[in-house]
Amino acid sequence: MSLITGQTGYAISFRILDFLQDFGFALIVTLVVVLVYARFKKKKGDQAVGQSHGSRAPS
């Protein structure tokens, strides 16, 4: 809202190119976060398995 005129702003145009760029950026960021999460989860799972098997004495 403009303090001078008292009017609220509104958008009267929609740019498909800007939307696609924003959507593509959001998609890339989401993909990176999911892949990093999966990698850390896999490493943590491998360490837990290695610790449980590595603590036993060999027979």
Backbone bond lengths (Angstrom), bond angles and torsions (degrees), N, CA, C in turn:
res aa  C-N    CA-C-N  psi(-1)  N-CA   C-N-CA  omega(-1)  CA-C   N-CA-C  phi
1 M - - - 1.438 - - 1.525 108.61 -
2 S 1.275 115.31 133.61 1.455 121.14 178.33 1.523 109.71 -80.84
3 L 1.329 116.26 128.19 1.455 119.96 178.75 1.519 112.30 -72.56
4 I 1.324 117.31 -23.52 1.465 121.43 -178.02 1.530 111.20 -80.64
5 T 1.341 116.77 -50.46 1.465 120.13 -175.75 1.519 113.13 -94.80
6 G 1.335 117.79 -20.86 1.459 120.45 -177.87 1.511 113.52 80.00
7 Q 1.326 117.59 6.18 1.463 120.82 -179.49 1.522 110.07 -94.82
8 T 1.304 114.62 148.77 1.460 119.40 174.89 1.522 108.77 -91.68
9 G 1.319 115.43 147.74 1.460 119.65 179.57 1.521 110.92 -82.72
10 Y 1.301 115.53 149.90 1.448 120.30 176.94 1.530 108.31 -148.97
11 A 1.311 114.83 153.57 1.458 120.04 -179.55 1.526 109.33 -92.99
12 I 1.315 116.01 133.98 1.463 119.70 179.40 1.531 111.25 -112.98
13 S 1.335 115.95 -1.59 1.465 118.04 179.88 1.521 109.51 -132.74
14 F 1.303 114.65 152.79 1.456 121.48 178.84 1.518 107.20 -127.74
15 R 1.319 116.13 124.64 1.465 120.27 -179.45 1.520 108.42 -108.10
16 I 1.312 115.52 114.25 1.458 121.07 -176.58 1.530 110.73 -65.06
17 L 1.317 118.40 -35.95 1.457 121.28 -179.32 1.526 111.12 -64.28
18 D 1.327 116.60 -43.31 1.471 120.08 177.34 1.525 111.15 -63.52
19 F 1.330 115.71 -40.82 1.462 119.58 178.17 1.519 111.07 -62.38
20 L 1.321 117.91 -45.22 1.460 121.43 -179.03 1.530 111.41 -65.41
21 Q 1.323 117.32 -36.52 1.461 120.12 176.49 1.529 110.80 -65.40
22 D 1.316 117.48 -44.61 1.461 121.16 178.30 1.531 111.12 -63.71
23 F 1.318 116.12 -43.40 1.462 120.72 179.84 1.523 110.98 -64.49
24 G 1.322 116.93 -42.60 1.467 120.94 178.10 1.523 111.94 -63.23
25 F 1.321 116.91 -41.57 1.461 120.81 177.93 1.529 110.55 -63.04
26 A 1.335 116.78 -44.74 1.463 120.66 178.83 1.524 110.78 -62.78
27 L 1.318 117.54 -38.27 1.456 121.77 179.26 1.532 110.97 -65.41
28 I 1.316 117.02 -42.93 1.465 121.24 179.17 1.523 110.97 -65.09
29 V 1.324 117.33 -44.26 1.466 120.69 179.43 1.533 110.07 -62.07
30 T 1.325 116.91 -43.67 1.466 121.04 178.95 1.520 111.00 -62.17
31 L 1.309 117.66 -43.61 1.458 121.62 179.71 1.523 111.08 -62.55
32 V 1.318 117.38 -42.99 1.470 121.05 178.83 1.525 110.36 -62.72
33 V 1.323 117.49 -44.77 1.466 120.74 -179.33 1.525 110.52 -62.80
34 V 1.315 118.10 -43.37 1.467 121.38 179.66 1.523 110.98 -64.32
35 L 1.323 117.76 -42.67 1.463 120.60 -179.69 1.526 111.61 -67.02
36 V 1.319 118.05 -40.20 1.468 121.34 177.79 1.522 109.66 -65.15
37 Y 1.329 117.24 -42.85 1.463 121.24 178.66 1.532 110.69 -61.15
38 A 1.314 116.38 -44.35 1.467 120.23 -179.88 1.530 110.92 -64.54
39 R 1.315 117.62 -38.13 1.465 120.65 179.69 1.529 111.10 -65.98
40 F 1.344 116.89 -44.74 1.466 119.89 179.30 1.522 111.19 -66.83
41 K 1.323 116.93 -37.33 1.462 120.65 179.08 1.525 109.90 -65.37
42 K 1.334 116.52 -40.12 1.459 120.57 179.60 1.530 110.48 -66.44
43 K 1.331 117.57 -43.10 1.469 121.04 179.35 1.522 110.69 -63.01
44 K 1.323 117.05 -41.80 1.459 120.48 179.87 1.524 109.55 -65.26
45 G 1.304 118.09 -40.42 1.459 122.27 178.38 1.517 111.38 -64.84
46 D 1.330 118.12 -40.26 1.462 121.83 178.36 1.518 111.01 -65.33
47 Q 1.326 117.62 -38.24 1.462 121.04 179.62 1.516 110.55 -67.65
48 A 1.320 117.91 -39.76 1.462 120.83 -179.79 1.521 110.00 -65.52
49 V 1.322 117.24 -41.12 1.462 120.83 178.42 1.521 110.01 -66.82
50 G 1.319 117.74 -42.45 1.472 121.67 179.98 1.503 111.77 -64.48
51 Q 1.315 118.64 -37.66 1.450 121.48 -179.17 1.518 110.85 -70.34
52 S 1.326 117.78 -39.00 1.458 119.23 -177.63 1.528 110.57 -71.20
53 H 1.319 117.82 -35.27 1.478 120.36 178.91 1.526 111.21 -80.80
54 G 1.303 117.16 -31.25 1.467 120.68 -175.85 1.517 112.72 -77.80
55 S 1.328 118.91 -16.19 1.459 120.19 -176.29 1.521 112.71 -84.40
56 R 1.311 117.47 -13.13 1.471 119.69 179.88 1.523 110.98 -80.30
57 A 1.290 114.78 145.79 1.468 119.61 177.41 1.518 108.64 -77.05
58 P 1.331 117.54 140.55 1.464 119.54 179.17 1.527 111.00 -67.18
59 S 1.330 116.77 145.52 1.453 119.24 -179.72 1.503 112.03 -101.68
